[in-house]
Amino acid sequence: MTDAAAKPPLVRALWGATHPGPTLVVTALSLALGIAAGVEPARLVLLVAAVFAGQVSVGLSNDAIDGARDAAVGRTDKPIAGGAVTPERALAVAVAALVVAVALSVPLGPGLLAAHAIALASAWAYNAGLKSTPFSIVPFLLSFGLFPSFATLSQSDPGLAAPWASLAGAALGAAVHLTNVVRDLDDDRRTGVRGLPHRLGARASVVLAAFGIVVGAVAVLLGTDATPVGVIFFVAVLVVALAAAVLVFVRTPGRAVFQLTMLAALLLAAQLVAT
C-alpha cells in the first residue's frame, strides 16, 4: 500500500485533529446548559453551532502549532504529526472556523460575543505558547469560568451566570488542564513544554485538580436549592474525587487516575447542568 493510499481522507484527517472527544463534550455541555437555562430554540441552535465552530478552531490550532513537537515524540496517531494533513492547511481551517464562531455569536448579542471572543482568545493564547509557562492554567480558568454565562448571555434577556456557576466552571477547567497533561508529562518535557502541571508534578496536579472539583461541587450545592438530584451528584463528585486523590499516592499516576479525575469533572458538569 502506498503512503498516499494509507492516508485518511482530508476531511476525516482534519476532524481527527480537532480533538474530537473534548470538542463534542464541550459542545454537548453548551447544549445542556442552554436547555437548562431556557434559551429559545433558534438562539440555542446558534449558540451550539458557535461553540462547536470555536472548539474546532481551538483543537485544530493546537495540533497545527504542536505538529513538529508531536512528530518529534512519535505521536503519529495524530493526523498532522502523521502527515495526513499539513500544519498550514489545518491552521487555515482553524482560522476559518474561528471566523465562523465569531460570526455565529454576533446575532446572540454583544454580551455573548464578548464572552465567546475572550474565551477563544485565551484558548488560542494557550496554544500559541502560554502552555509552556507557569500561567498555563489561566486560559482554562477564564474560558471555563465564562462558559456557564454562554447560556445566560444567549437569552433574549441576557445576563451573566451566577457567581457559584462561574466558580464551578473555573474549577472544571482547572481540573481538565491539571489532569489532561498527566499522560503526556514526559513527552512534553522532551519538547520543552513546562506549564504549571509540569512544574507541580503529576501527583500534586491530580490532588489539586481533585480539590478544585470538590470546591466547584460545594459551590453548586450551596448556590442552589439542595434537591435530591443535586445532593446525589454532589456525593458522587466527592467520592470519585477523593478516590482519585487517594489512588495517586497508592500507585504511579497513570490512566486509572486520569480516568477517575475526568469522571469527577464530568460529574461536576452534570451537577451544574442538573441544578
C-alpha positions in Angstrom: 0.0 0.0 0.0 1.4 3.4 -0.9 1.7 6.3 1.6 -1.0 8.2 -0.3 -3.4 5.2 -0.2 -2.7 4.8 3.5 -3.6 8.4 4.4 -7.2 9.1 5.5 -9.4 11.4 3.5 -8.7 15.1 4.2 -12.0 15.8 6.0 -11.5 12.8 8.3 -7.9 13.8 9.0 -8.9 17.4 9.8 -11.7 16.1 12.1 -9.2 13.9 13.9 -7.0 16.9 14.5 -9.8 18.9 16.2 -9.5 16.8 19.4 -13.0 15.3 18.6 -13.7 14.0 22.2 -13.3 17.3 24.0 -14.9 19.2 21.1 -18.1 17.1 21.3 -18.2 17.1 25.1 -17.9 20.9 25.3 -20.5 21.3 22.5 -22.9 19.0 24.3 -22.3 20.8 27.6 -23.3 24.1 25.9 -26.5 22.4 24.6 -27.3 21.1 28.1 -26.7 24.4 29.8 -28.7 26.2 27.2 -31.7 23.9 27.6 -31.4 24.2 31.4 -31.3 28.0 31.1 -34.4 28.0 28.9 -32.7 29.5 25.8 -35.1 29.8 22.9 -34.7 27.1 20.2 -33.4 29.4 17.4 -30.9 31.1 19.7 -29.9 27.7 21.2 -29.1 26.4 17.7 -26.8 29.4 17.1 -25.1 29.0 20.5 -24.4 25.3 19.9 -23.1 25.9 16.4 -20.9 28.8 17.6 -19.4 26.8 20.4 -18.8 23.8 18.0 -17.0 26.0 15.5 -15.0 27.6 18.2 -13.9 24.2 19.6 -12.9 23.1 16.1 -10.7 26.2 15.8 -9.1 25.6 19.1 -8.4 21.9 18.5 -7.0 22.4 15.0 -4.8 25.3 16.0 -3.4 23.3 18.9 -2.4 20.4 16.7 -1.2 22.7 13.9 1.1 24.6 16.3 2.3 21.4 18.0 2.8 19.4 14.8 6.5 19.4 14.9 6.6 18.6 18.7 4.1 15.7 18.2 6.2 14.3 15.4 9.4 14.5 17.5 7.9 12.3 20.2 6.4 9.8 17.7 2.7 10.9 18.0 1.9 9.5 14.5 -1.6 8.8 15.8 -2.2 12.5 15.4 -3.2 13.4 11.8 -0.8 16.4 11.5 2.2 14.7 13.1 1.5 11.6 11.0 1.5 13.6 7.8 -2.2 13.2 6.9 -2.7 16.9 6.8 -0.2 19.8 6.7 0.0 22.2 9.6 -0.6 25.1 7.2 -3.8 23.7 5.9 -5.0 22.8 9.4 -4.2 26.3 10.6 -6.1 27.9 7.7 -9.2 25.8 8.5 -8.8 26.7 12.2 -8.8 30.4 11.3 -11.9 29.9 9.1 -13.6 28.1 12.0 -12.7 30.9 14.3 -14.3 33.5 12.0 -17.5 31.3 11.8 -17.6 31.0 15.6 -17.4 34.8 16.0 -20.0 35.4 13.2 -22.5 33.0 14.7 -22.1 34.7 18.1 -23.0 38.2 16.7 -26.8 37.6 16.5 -26.8 36.4 20.1 -25.8 39.9 21.3 -22.8 41.8 22.4 -22.5 40.0 25.8 -22.2 36.6 24.3 -20.0 37.8 21.5 -17.6 39.4 24.1 -17.6 36.3 26.3 -17.0 33.9 23.5 -14.3 36.1 21.9 -12.5 36.3 25.3 -12.7 32.5 25.8 -11.4 31.8 22.2 -8.6 34.4 22.5 -7.5 32.8 25.8 -7.6 29.3 24.3 -5.6 30.4 21.2 -3.1 32.1 23.5 -2.6 28.9 25.4 -2.0 27.0 22.1 0.4 29.7 20.9 2.8 29.5 23.9 1.1 30.1 27.2 1.0 26.3 27.7 4.8 26.5 28.4 4.6 29.0 31.2 3.6 28.8 34.9 0.4 30.6 33.8 -0.8 27.8 31.6 -3.9 27.3 33.8 -5.2 30.8 33.3 -6.9 30.2 30.0 -8.8 27.3 31.4 -9.9 29.3 34.5 -11.0 32.1 32.3 -12.7 30.2 29.5 -14.5 27.6 31.6 -15.3 30.3 34.2 -17.1 32.2 31.4 -18.7 29.1 29.9 -21.8 28.9 32.2 -22.6 32.5 31.1 -22.7 31.5 27.4 -26.2 30.2 28.0 -27.5 33.1 30.1 -26.0 35.6 27.8 -27.7 33.9 24.8 -31.1 34.6 26.2 -33.3 37.4 24.8 -32.9 39.0 28.3 -29.1 38.4 28.7 -27.1 38.4 31.9 -24.1 36.7 33.5 -24.4 33.4 35.2 -24.5 33.3 39.0 -21.0 33.5 40.7 -21.3 30.0 42.0 -21.8 28.7 38.4 -18.8 30.6 37.2 -16.7 29.2 40.1 -17.8 25.7 39.3 -16.9 26.3 35.6 -13.5 27.6 36.5 -12.9 24.5 38.8 -13.9 22.2 36.0 -11.4 24.0 33.6 -8.6 23.8 36.2 -9.3 20.0 36.7 -9.2 19.4 32.9 -5.9 21.2 32.5 -4.2 19.8 35.5 -5.2 16.2 34.7 -5.1 16.1 31.0 -1.4 16.6 30.8 -0.6 13.8 33.3 -0.4 11.2 30.5 2.0 13.4 28.4 4.3 14.8 31.1 7.4 13.0 29.8 6.8 13.8 26.1 6.1 17.4 26.9 9.3 17.8 28.9 11.3 16.3 26.0 9.9 19.0 23.7 10.3 21.9 26.1 6.7 22.3 27.3 6.8 23.3 31.0 3.4 24.5 32.1 2.0 24.6 35.6 1.3 20.9 35.8 4.8 20.0 34.7 6.2 22.2 37.4 3.9 20.8 40.1 4.4 17.2 39.1 1.8 14.5 38.4 0.8 13.8 42.0 0.4 17.4 43.1 -1.5 18.2 39.9 -4.1 15.4 40.4 -4.6 16.3 44.1 -5.1 20.0 43.2 -7.5 19.0 40.4 -9.5 16.8 42.8 -9.6 19.6 45.4 -10.8 22.1 42.8 -13.5 19.8 41.7 -14.8 19.4 45.2 -14.7 23.2 45.7 -16.8 23.5 42.5 -19.2 20.9 43.7 -19.6 22.7 47.0 -20.2 26.0 45.2 -23.0 24.4 43.2 -24.6 22.7 46.2 -24.6 25.9 48.3 -25.6 28.2 45.4 -28.8 26.2 44.6 -31.6 24.5 46.4 -30.4 21.2 47.9 -32.6 19.0 45.7 -32.2 15.2 46.0 -30.7 15.1 42.5 -28.2 17.9 43.4 -27.2 16.1 46.6 -26.7 12.8 44.7 -24.4 14.4 42.2 -22.5 16.2 45.0 -21.9 13.0 46.8 -20.8 11.2 43.6 -18.3 14.0 42.8 -17.0 13.9 46.4 -16.5 10.1 46.3 -14.8 10.0 42.9 -12.6 13.0 43.5 -11.5 11.5 46.9 -10.8 8.2 45.2 -8.6 9.9 42.6 -6.7 11.8 45.3 -6.0 8.6 47.3 -5.1 6.5 44.3 -2.4 8.9 43.2 -0.5 8.1 46.3 -1.1 4.4 46.0 0.3 3.9 42.5 2.2 5.9 39.9 -0.2 8.4 38.3 -1.4 6.9 35.1 -4.5 6.1 33.1 -6.7 5.0 36.1 -6.0 8.2 37.9 -6.7 10.2 34.8 -10.0 8.5 34.2 -11.1 8.9 37.8 -10.4 12.6 37.8 -12.1 13.1 34.5 -15.1 11.2 35.7 -15.2 13.5 38.7 -15.0 16.5 36.4 -17.9 15.1 34.2 -20.0 14.5 37.3 -19.4 18.2 38.3 -20.5 19.3 34.9 -23.6 17.1 35.2 -24.3 18.6 38.7 -24.0 22.1 37.2 -26.5 21.2 34.4 -28.9 19.4 36.7 -29.2 22.3 39.2 
